[in-house]
Amino acid sequence: MAPYEALYRCKYQTLIGWTELVEHRLLGLDLVYKAEQTVRMIWDRLKIAFDRQKIYVDLKCRDIKYDASDKVFLKVSPWRKSEEELVEILEGDEKVLRRKTVKMVKVLWRNQGYDESSWETEETVKVQYLHLFPPGKF
């Protein structure tokens, strides 16, 4: 059954061939009452269509019951990200942009290897790790 038929209980008809054009005037409470009836009818028909689809889904679902002796696989993911700590500054470099020069440092983090070291701006690293910047090194 097509969705239009399920909703309106009739086949879709185009405006070609309709010859009667009648203007109905609804005022006040009649308009509200007619709108409520139309909405209620549409809602009921949609509910019937959804219930029909839900029957097929319910046939595939079944409750799973576990015993104390059953073995199951649980996937556990960490909730908190561990705080990484800077271990060493490997090298320094200057990146030239259009109007300014930015000093960058390559840093080695505690839980990462040398291949996973990252480039950070010198200013942001100096704020937390001033002791790693001896005078004149970078």
C-alpha positions as CSV (number, residue, x, y, z in Angstrom):
1,M,0.0,0.0,0.0
2,A,1.4,3.4,-0.9
3,P,1.9,6.0,1.8
4,Y,-0.7,8.3,0.3
5,E,-3.3,5.5,0.4
6,A,-2.4,4.6,3.9
7,L,-2.8,8.1,5.0
8,Y,-5.9,9.2,3.1
9,R,-7.5,5.8,2.3
10,C,-7.9,6.7,-1.4
11,K,-5.8,6.7,-4.5
12,Y,-3.9,9.8,-5.5
13,Q,-5.8,11.9,-8.0
14,T,-4.4,14.7,-10.0
15,L,-6.2,18.0,-10.6
16,I,-6.6,17.2,-14.3
17,G,-10.2,16.4,-14.9
18,W,-11.7,18.0,-11.8
19,T,-14.3,20.4,-13.0
20,E,-16.1,21.4,-9.8
21,L,-14.6,24.3,-8.0
22,V,-16.6,25.1,-4.8
23,E,-15.5,27.6,-2.3
24,H,-16.4,26.7,1.3
25,R,-16.2,29.3,4.1
26,L,-15.6,28.1,7.6
27,L,-15.5,30.6,10.4
28,G,-14.8,30.5,14.1
29,L,-15.5,27.2,15.9
30,D,-16.4,25.4,12.8
31,L,-12.9,25.9,11.4
32,V,-11.3,24.7,14.6
33,Y,-13.6,21.7,14.8
34,K,-13.0,20.7,11.2
35,A,-9.2,21.1,11.6
36,E,-9.2,18.9,14.8
37,Q,-11.2,16.2,13.0
38,T,-8.8,16.2,10.1
39,V,-5.7,16.1,12.3
40,R,-7.2,13.3,14.4
41,M,-8.1,11.3,11.3
42,I,-4.6,11.7,9.8
43,W,-3.0,10.8,13.2
44,D,-5.1,7.6,13.5
45,R,-4.1,6.5,9.9
46,L,-0.4,7.2,10.5
47,K,-0.6,5.2,13.8
48,I,-2.2,2.3,11.9
49,A,0.6,2.4,9.3
50,F,3.4,2.6,12.0
51,D,1.8,-0.2,14.0
52,R,1.8,-2.3,10.9
53,Q,5.5,-1.7,10.4
54,K,6.2,-2.3,14.0
55,I,4.8,-5.8,13.8
56,Y,7.6,-6.8,11.5
57,V,10.3,-5.3,13.7
58,D,8.9,-7.0,16.8
59,L,9.0,-10.4,15.2
60,K,12.8,-10.1,14.8
61,C,13.4,-8.9,18.4
62,R,13.7,-11.3,21.3
63,D,14.7,-11.1,24.9
64,I,18.2,-12.4,25.7
65,K,18.5,-14.1,29.1
66,Y,21.9,-14.7,30.7
67,D,22.8,-17.1,33.4
68,A,25.6,-16.7,36.0
69,S,27.8,-19.2,34.1
70,D,27.5,-17.5,30.7
71,K,30.5,-15.9,29.2
72,V,30.1,-12.6,27.5
73,F,32.5,-10.1,25.9
74,L,32.5,-6.6,27.4
75,K,34.1,-3.7,25.6
76,V,35.3,-1.1,28.1
77,S,36.5,2.3,27.1
78,P,38.3,4.9,29.3
79,W,36.2,7.8,30.5
80,R,39.0,10.1,31.3
81,K,41.9,11.0,29.0
82,S,45.2,10.6,30.9
83,E,47.1,13.9,31.4
84,E,50.1,14.0,29.1
85,E,53.2,15.6,30.4
86,L,56.0,17.1,28.4
87,V,59.3,15.3,28.8
88,E,61.7,16.9,26.5
89,I,62.0,19.6,23.8
90,L,63.6,18.0,20.8
91,E,64.2,20.9,18.4
92,G,63.1,24.5,17.7
93,D,62.1,26.2,14.4
94,E,60.6,29.4,13.1
95,K,57.6,29.4,10.8
96,V,57.3,32.4,8.6
97,L,53.8,33.6,7.9
98,R,52.7,36.6,5.8
99,R,53.1,39.2,8.4
100,K,54.8,37.6,11.4
101,T,57.2,34.8,12.5
102,V,56.0,32.1,14.9
103,K,58.5,30.2,17.0
104,M,57.7,26.5,17.2
105,V,59.3,23.7,19.3
106,K,59.0,20.0,18.7
107,V,58.1,18.3,22.0
108,L,58.2,14.7,23.3
109,W,55.3,13.7,25.5
110,R,55.5,11.1,28.3
111,N,53.1,8.4,26.8
112,Q,54.3,8.8,23.2
113,G,57.3,7.7,21.2
114,Y,59.7,9.9,19.2
115,D,57.7,9.3,16.0
116,E,54.6,10.8,17.7
117,S,56.2,14.0,18.9
118,S,54.3,17.2,18.0
119,W,55.1,20.8,17.1
120,E,53.7,23.3,19.6
121,T,54.1,27.1,19.8
122,E,56.9,28.2,22.0
123,E,54.7,30.6,23.9
124,T,52.1,27.9,25.0
125,V,54.9,25.5,26.1
126,K,56.7,28.2,28.1
127,V,53.6,29.0,30.1
128,Q,53.5,25.5,31.7
129,Y,57.1,24.2,31.2
130,L,59.4,27.2,31.8
131,H,62.1,25.0,33.4
132,L,62.7,23.3,30.1
133,F,63.8,26.5,28.4
134,P,67.4,27.3,29.5
135,P,68.5,30.7,28.4
136,G,69.9,30.8,24.9
137,K,68.9,27.3,23.9
138,F,66.1,28.2,21.5
